[in-house]
Amino acid sequence: MGYFTTALEGKDFLCGSEPTLADCYALPMLRNFTKGTMAFVPKETLDAYPAVTAYLAKLMAIPAVAKWYEGKA
């Protein structure tokens, strides 16, 4: 998560101020870290990385993304 924290410094998304394919690729992986279903990865794992959790929240606030994940665990 240190890599993501550094990559997000001064930016809203991985490649700047707008989401790109890179963000679409990272989103499912990061969401999996928050579910508590991965072996040896507690669902609170990302809590120690506020820049990453804020990034995840920004992605999930995009209407099309929110609609896609609506009703999905």
C-alpha positions as CSV (number, residue, x, y, z in Angstrom):
1,M,0.0,0.0,0.0
2,G,3.0,2.2,0.3
3,Y,3.3,2.1,-3.5
4,F,-0.3,3.3,-3.9
5,T,0.1,6.0,-1.2
6,T,3.2,7.4,-3.1
7,A,1.5,7.1,-6.5
8,L,-1.5,9.1,-5.2
9,E,0.5,12.0,-3.8
10,G,-1.0,15.2,-5.2
11,K,-3.5,13.4,-7.4
12,D,-7.1,12.2,-7.1
13,F,-6.5,9.1,-9.1
14,L,-3.4,7.0,-10.2
15,C,-2.7,9.0,-13.4
16,G,-4.0,12.4,-12.4
17,S,-7.3,14.2,-11.8
18,E,-9.5,11.8,-13.9
19,P,-9.9,8.1,-13.5
20,T,-8.3,5.9,-16.1
21,L,-8.0,2.2,-16.9
22,A,-5.3,1.9,-14.2
23,D,-7.9,2.9,-11.6
24,C,-10.4,0.4,-13.0
25,Y,-7.8,-2.3,-12.7
26,A,-6.9,-1.4,-9.1
27,L,-10.4,-1.0,-7.8
28,P,-11.5,-4.7,-7.6
29,M,-8.2,-5.7,-5.8
30,L,-8.5,-2.9,-3.3
31,R,-12.2,-3.8,-2.6
32,N,-11.2,-7.4,-2.0
33,F,-8.8,-6.2,0.7
34,T,-11.7,-4.6,2.5
35,K,-14.1,-7.6,2.5
36,G,-12.3,-9.8,5.0
37,T,-12.6,-12.9,2.8
38,M,-8.9,-13.2,1.8
39,A,-6.7,-15.5,3.8
40,F,-4.5,-13.6,6.3
41,V,-5.9,-10.2,5.1
42,P,-8.1,-8.6,7.8
43,K,-10.8,-6.3,6.4
44,E,-9.2,-3.4,8.3
45,T,-6.0,-3.8,6.4
46,L,-6.4,-0.6,4.4
47,D,-7.3,1.5,7.5
48,A,-3.6,2.2,8.1
49,Y,-3.4,3.9,4.7
50,P,-5.8,6.9,4.7
51,A,-4.7,8.0,1.2
52,V,-5.7,4.6,-0.2
53,T,-9.0,4.5,1.6
54,A,-9.8,8.1,0.4
55,Y,-8.9,7.0,-3.2
56,L,-11.1,4.0,-2.9
57,A,-14.0,6.2,-1.7
58,K,-13.5,8.5,-4.6
59,L,-13.6,5.6,-7.0
60,M,-16.8,4.2,-5.4
61,A,-18.4,7.7,-5.5
62,I,-18.3,7.7,-9.4
63,P,-21.9,7.1,-10.3
64,A,-21.2,4.4,-12.9
65,V,-18.9,2.6,-10.5
66,A,-21.4,2.8,-7.7
67,K,-24.1,1.5,-10.0
68,W,-21.9,-1.4,-11.1
69,Y,-21.1,-2.5,-7.5
70,E,-24.7,-1.8,-6.2
71,G,-25.9,-4.9,-4.4
72,K,-22.5,-6.7,-4.7
73,A,-20.6,-7.6,-1.6
